Amino acid sequence: MSHEFDTKSLGKPRRHKRTATGYLPEVDEQGQEKWPKGDEATWKAGLRGVDSDVPEITKNIVHHVQTTLARQAYNIDDMGAYQATALAVREDLIVNWNETQLTYTKKSPKRAYYLSLEFLMGRTLDNALLNLGMKDKFSEGVNKLGFNMEDVLHSERDAALGNGGLGRLAACYVDSSATCELPVWGYGLRYQYGMFQQLIAPDGSQLEAPDPWLDNSNPWEIPRLDVTVDVRFGGHAEKLEGNRGIWSGGQEVLAIAYDCPIPGSDTKSTNNIRFWSARPRRGFDLQSFNAGNYERAVETSNSAANITNVLYPNDNHYAGKTLRLQQQYFWCAASLSDIMRRFKNTGKDISEFPNLVAIQLNDTHPTLAIPELMRILVDEEDVEWNAAWDIVTRTFSYTNHTVLPEALEKWPVQIFEQLLPRHLQIIYDLNWTFLQAVAKKFPNDVAKMERMSLIEEANGRQIRMANLAVLGSFKVNGVAELHSELVRTTILKDFVDFYGISKFANVTNGITPRRWLDQCNPSLSALITETLGSRAWLKDLYLLKGLLKYEDDVAFHKKWAASKANNKQRLAAYIKSTLGVTVDPRAMFVIQVKRIHEYKRQSLNILGVIHRYLTIKAMTPEERAKVNPRVVLFAGKAAPGYWMAKLIIRLIVNVGKVINSDPDVKGVLTVLFLPDYSVSLAELLIPASDISEHISTAGTEASGTSNMKFCLNGGLLLGTVDGANIEIAEEVGEDNVFFFGHLTPAVEELRYNHRYNPIPVQEKSPALAAVLDNVMSGCYGEASIWEPFINTVRQGDYYLISDDFDSYLNAQAMVDEAYTKDPKEWIKKSINTTARMGKFSSDRAIMTYAEEIWNIEPVKI
Ligand SMILES: *Cc1c(COP(=O)(O)O)cnc(C)c1O
């Protein structure tokens, strides 16, 4: 049963009259702005700036303690101090935010919108204070009130609205767009529950607990209860002449905006991420209510609110859940409606849309924005079909994040029929025209047509979101040189043949040096600033090259090493307080932290650790005394439904238990799995690494960004020739990284051989065979537990563990030699690595998007 609604209002924002941002101030005959309301002086006396001094800061914090939190000096704890401090900082952000948005409205520049289903923000307070240049003053103020800034900062809970690299990239990009003063907004979803919390059970297995991150209220969001959009699901679609359509009936869901200000570094420019939250359009389905079916009525309102309940916890894996498609459409429809409203406020003709709006699709998750913009233009704005398609294809561009087939989104046509009947019609119409053009260009190539079609006919009919994203975009980019090349030559080869190469580009990922060095590594940041004489490097990362002058300077080496030692002690203290384990900060810290995935090969790492363990155990005490002591650290979450990844976690934990309690290797080898990896844990781990591992099977890791974070912090890289590792090596020099393993072109044939001409592991790598036998001997738990994992290596070995194992061990031996033989040379490598990481600032990446894809320019506030 459904009931009819006023169809004209659907998809359109319902707003009350506003007087602040969004509308231009009136201008008199002389071109002077008129004060919009009341007495100008009275208004202006009430406005505040952001350049507070310490007494003003403490006054404001106390004000929030007293009136916002309704607490007193007697009963305020670190959490309360954090909340009051955050509320004070929030005001500064809002002042700058308002000024930025008003400037954009006045100047009406072309804007870019970054549509991302994930924003992995982490904590905000420290970042905001540093970007505002207010950290010292606030620390002093907080001290005066009897609190320690570090404790206050650590009371904040991470905003974990993302899985891993893709979501963190979006967060780095909004930081950089504000810093580079680019008019960019992010659009995302306000999940009630973010990334799950990971617990480790006594048997070593991962357990998942919900992450109710909004429970303590979120000072960093501004609810915009007057900015709402109606979003329709279901109902029926009727076609009229000229490809126009009418969509009616079904269920309406209300999208409500929550804004999150994003301050640039050392600039007033403060951008926005608008997060949508779902609410039932009506509290109750009145017809059901009147029919006496109260429970059914409440059910409707629940199902609508469900849409933004929880983040899907899959990284690089498509799961095909209907609710996920609902999330995607809800978010695309609300965002496009909002973008369209803002465009219309400029008063420009609709044909000008692509001249004022660029929309970036972060992966295929927002691809529905393409047929949705077609629907708005054709059905609501009365634009002719071909003209509408011209607008669409000059507006969108698409970033591909993976070539792994299991990650490519394909939605069953049947789900579309039920949920988005009008969009299905639009997709069919687009496909019809498109396939005719393909047939014209490649006559009689039926196989090509089948591959390029928006609809996959095999396995039930499915809509291929990547194909739709390419069709509707004017530019498609990969995220590192190798990855972009693989996109062009494998999954999108047919589209390159059809459109030509110029539609396909590369923008290598980047990271923000504000969070990933200045904030997370204060001792190194201070040393760099002291050495270079200013903080300018934080906004022009190539300036780090200035450190090269000191690559042989003994005094500088000493300070460099002291900073690393300090970060290792900081991490050791955390490990002691959370796991109760003592690790020696003088040992070499080897770190692999990232989502747990077979392609990322934490498996290779732990098998290598077992080999090291067995080797040390076979030594005499004299030989053991010469071994380079290592602390090997793992962290990362597995998707709750990814059974093999969870088994690998369990193996790591259990191997650690055995090794850490074996007196034979005490002080020489420690292996730990740190639970609940997050942005905040990354900020603690990354500055403490001597070496980090990025060891994906060649050709599988699109870019990686934690490789950049580690190297920026002077940790050396051990990795495969994959993703951005390649470009890091180009920048820092091949002698400063440890590469191993087969190269991408070899992978296909190796996999073929595993299938059709398998060689036993014993023959290929006796060392690996011994390790596998050791696991199956029962010393880490019953063989039957590990057998399914061991079998993936012994048979099929899709990720090429056996092919790369000996090469991996060899690289590890070179790491030991370099670390122990000549400590000066190691420090020199470390300095060189940091100094040559300029390319990997997300400022460079965002400026490339701005100049080469979006065609937008900075706007001074
Ligand atoms: C940077 C980052 C990632 C991405 O790590 P990769 O090693 O590039 O996969 C994942 N999670 C968090 C918390 C991060 O900060």
The ligand as an SDF file (V2000), in Angstrom:
LIG
                    3D

 15 15  0  0  0  0  0  0  0  0999 V2000
   45.9320    6.1880    6.0040 C   0  0  0  0  0  0  0  0  0  0  0  0
   44.9870    5.2660    6.6430 C   0  0  0  0  0  0  0  0  0  0  0  0
   44.5550    4.1120    5.9810 C   0  0  0  0  0  0  0  0  0  0  0  0
   45.0820    3.7110    4.6170 C   0  0  0  0  0  0  0  0  0  0  0  0
   46.1690    2.8290    4.7950 O   0  0  0  0  0  0  0  0  0  0  0  0
   46.7890    2.0000    3.5800 P   0  0  0  0  0  0  0  0  0  0  0  0
   47.9980    1.3600    4.1780 O   0  0  0  0  0  0  0  0  0  0  0  0
   47.1400    2.9860    2.5140 O   0  0  0  0  0  0  0  0  0  0  0  0
   45.7670    1.0220    3.1560 O   0  0  0  0  0  0  0  0  0  0  0  0
   43.6730    3.2620    6.6210 C   0  0  0  0  0  0  0  0  0  0  0  0
   43.2100    3.5400    7.8630 N   0  0  0  0  0  0  0  0  0  0  0  0
   43.6130    4.6380    8.5360 C   0  0  0  0  0  0  0  0  0  0  0  0
   43.0850    4.8760    9.9070 C   0  0  0  0  0  0  0  0  0  0  0  0
   44.4940    5.5380    7.9510 C   0  0  0  0  0  0  0  0  0  0  0  0
   44.8640    6.6350    8.6280 O   0  0  0  0  0  0  0  0  0  0  0  0
  1  2  1  0
  2  3  1  0
  2 14  2  0
  3  4  1  0
  3 10  2  0
  4  5  1  0
  5  6  1  0
  6  7  2  0
  6  8  1  0
  6  9  1  0
 10 11  1  0
 11 12  2  0
 12 13  1  0
 12 14  1  0
 14 15  1  0
M  END
$$$$
